């Protein structure tokens, strides 16, 4: 998707909270929760119905975050949880999901780094397997490492993209079960893998 989606905007309130927490000289403000309480003191009190609706909406999002593997989705939902927690004046959940936003941003960065790593390893291991063939038929090639790297690549891709990762999981399965393929089909799979784009961003769009 659009790289803008991954740029999570830090909430100005949080910046104020963190500034006060980090600055040891500002001893009047004891905790982030207290700072938020004082900032939110002027907010209009919600009706009971509105309050309950917001709690339901937020709790459903928290449930989804806990049961979702897709990191960009977790980021988007966590942003909404932060926003709803501010409306509900729930300091602890607000601060918790500010922390989660940072964690998910780091997880996304880590997943992209590992995608790049496995992408390079797929090609390196395939070239090694082909070099070791000498004049032997392609079916005698040892593609175990290529399979492992391709499987790991599809697993990491699943974390950052809702679909598209299945294609690489399927190719990995065919590669490990190469004896059921014709020479032509196996050669085509290897060619497909060697022609994979080296740019990780191409797999995220």
N, C-alpha and C positions, 0 to 999 in steps of 0.2 A: 504494500500500500504506500500511501504518501508518507514520506519521511517526517512530514510535519506532525503526523499522528503520534509519533514517538517522542516529540518534544514536549514533555510535561512541564507546564508552567508552574513555577513555585508560587504558592499563595503568599501575598504580601503580609498577611497576618502571621504566617509561620516564620517569615523572615524576621519580623519584629520579635516574636517569641524566642527564636534561636539566638538573635543578637543579645537579648537580655539574659538568656541562660548562659551564653558563652562569656559574657562580660562579667567577670567576678566582682567588679567595682559596684555594679548595680545591685546591692544587697537588699534593697527595699522589696524587690520582686523575688519571692522565694521559689516559685515553681512555674513551669509552663502553664499548668492548669489554672493557677491563680491569675496569670497574665491574661489568658483567654477569657476568664470570668469577667475581669475588669473591662476588657475590650467589648465583650458581648452584653455588658450590663444594660446598655441603652436599647437593645433589641426588643421588638414587640413580642409579647407573650403569645404563643400559638394557641389556637383553640384546641380542645381535646381531640376533636375529630382529625384536624390537620396534623397534630402531633402523632396520632396513631398511624395515619396514612404514611407519613414520612418514615416512621420507625419500621413499618412493614416493608416499604420500598427499599430502605437501607439494608434491613436484615436479609432480604431476598438477594440483594447484590453481594453481601458478604458470603452467603451460602454459595452463590455462583462462583465467586472468586476462589473459594476453598475447594471447589470441585471442577476447576478449569485448568487445563495445562497450558493454554495459549497465553503467552506473556503479554502481547499487545492488548488483548481483551482484559486481562487482569489490571493493566495500567489504566485503561479507560474507565473500568468499573470502580477502581480505587479512587480516581479523581471525583467520581460522583458521590462515593461514600464520604469523602472529605467534605464536599459541598453540603450534603444532607446533614452531616454531623454538626456543621457550623449552624445550619438552620435550627437543629434540635438543641443547640448549645451543649453538646455532649463532648466535653474537653478530651476525655480519655480516648474515645474512638477517633476523634479528629486527629489527635497526636499519633495514635497507633498507625492510622492509614497514611499519614504523612511519611512515617517511617517505612511503611510497605511500598509506597511510591518509589522511594529511593532504592529499596531492595529490588523491586521489579525492574527498575531502570538498569541496575547492575547486572541482573540476570539476563536481560536482553542483550547487553553489551557482551557478556560472557558467551551466550549462545551464538552470537554472530562470530566471535573470535574462534569458537570451536568448529563452527560450520566451515570457516575458511581453512582451518587446520585439516579437517577430514577431507575436504575437497581436494587439497593438494596431495594428501596421502592416497586417495583413490587412484589418481593418475600415476603417482610414483610406484605404487605397489603393482599396478597393471603392467607398467613398462618393465618392471623387474621380472614379473612372471613370464612375459613375452620373451625377454632376453634369455631367460633360463631354459626356454623351450629348445633352443638350438634348431635342429631340423625335425623335431618331433611334432606329431599332429597337435592341434590346438587343445584337444580334449585332455591331453596329458599335462596341461598347465596347472600350476598350483595357485588357485585364485582365492585362497582362504583369507589372506590379508585384505585383498580388494573387497571381499564380501563384508568383512568386519568393519572396514572404513565406510563402505557404502551404507551399511545398516546403521552405524552411528550417525552418519550424515542425515539419514532420513529421520532418525529419532530427534536430533537437534532441530531439524527443519519443522517438525511437528510442533515444537514449542513456540515457534514464531509465525507459523502460517497455518491457517485452518485446513487448507487442502493443497494438494500438489506433492506433499511428502510421500503419499502412498505409491506414486510412480517409482520412486527410488527404492522403496521397500520391496516392491514387486520385482524390480530388476535384480536386487540383492538375492531374493529367493531363487530366481532363475539361475543366477551365477553359482550358487552353492549346490544346485541340483543340475549341474551342467551335463551330466551323463544322459539326461532325458532330452537334451537339445541336439539338433543337427549341427554339423560344423558351421554351416551357413548362419544359422540363428545365433550360435555362440559368438561367431566373428562379428555379427551385427551388433550384439550387445556390447562387446568390448569396444567397438568403434564408437558407439553412442556415448559410452563412458569417457573415452579419450577426447571426444569432442565437446564435453561439458564445459560450459562457460566457467572461467576462473574467477569471475566477479560475483561475490556472495549476494550483492544487491539484486542481481538478475533473478535470484530464486525467491526473493521476498516480494516482488511486484505482482 
